């Protein structure tokens, strides 16, 4: 495994082994080092686009989006008008 992959893989209950990228690595950098294939990178890009579209659609319909603030450790709902409601 290359520099962008964590040493210890995750082993699922099914026995399948998943190699996890280190924090700060993008699919582009992992593809350039050969840690993932171009096909994997394409799948990653499609997944990111799907999430962007789902969030956009949620905003259009005025539904809140659950978010997490890492700095404060707080979960909150963010509404289309920018209002935030803390989740307790």
N, C-alpha and C positions, 0 to 999 in steps of 0.2 A: 504494500500500500504506500501511496505517496505521502507527502508532507501535509496535505490537507485533510487526511482521514485520521480519526482517533484510533489509537492502538487497539483498544478493547472493543470488539464488535458487540452488538446486541443480539442475543439469541432468543428468538420467539418460542412460545410453547410448542409450535409446530416443528421446531428444529431449524427453521429457516434462519440464516445469519444475515444481519443487516449491518453494513458499515456506515458509520455516522461521520459526517463532515465536521471539522472543527469550526468553532465560532469565527465569523468574519470571512469565511470562504464562500465565494459565489459559484454558481454552476459553471460560469464561464472560466473561472480560474481552475476549477476542478477538471474541466474538460481539457484545458490547455496543458495540464500536467499529466493527463492520461488516467486520472483517478476515476472519472466517469466517462461514458461514451457520449458521442454526439447525440445519439438517440435519447439517452438519459437527460441530457441538457435540454433537448427539445421538449421532452415531457415536463420538465421542471418549468420551463417558460410557459407552456400551456396551462399548467396548474396555477401559476401566478396570475395569469390573465383571467382564468375562471374565477378566482377569488376577487380580483378587482371588479369584475362585472357583477358578481353577487353583491358586493358592498355597494356598488353604484345603484343597483336595482333596489336594494333595501332603503337607501337614502331617498330615491325617487318616490317610493311608496310611503315615506315618512315614518318608517319603523326604526326603533333604536338599534344601535350596534353595541354589543358587549365589548368592552376594551379593558386592558389592564395597564396600570401605570407602574413600571418597574421601579422607579425612584421612590415612590411612596408605598408601594405594595398594595395599592388599592384597586379594586375592580369597580367599574362604573358603566353606566349606559350612556351612550352619546347619541343625542337626537339630531335630526336633520338641521334644526335651527341652531345647533352648537351647544345647546344646554346639556349639562352633565348631571347624572343622578348617581350618587354613590350606592353601591350594592353592599349590604351588610350581611 
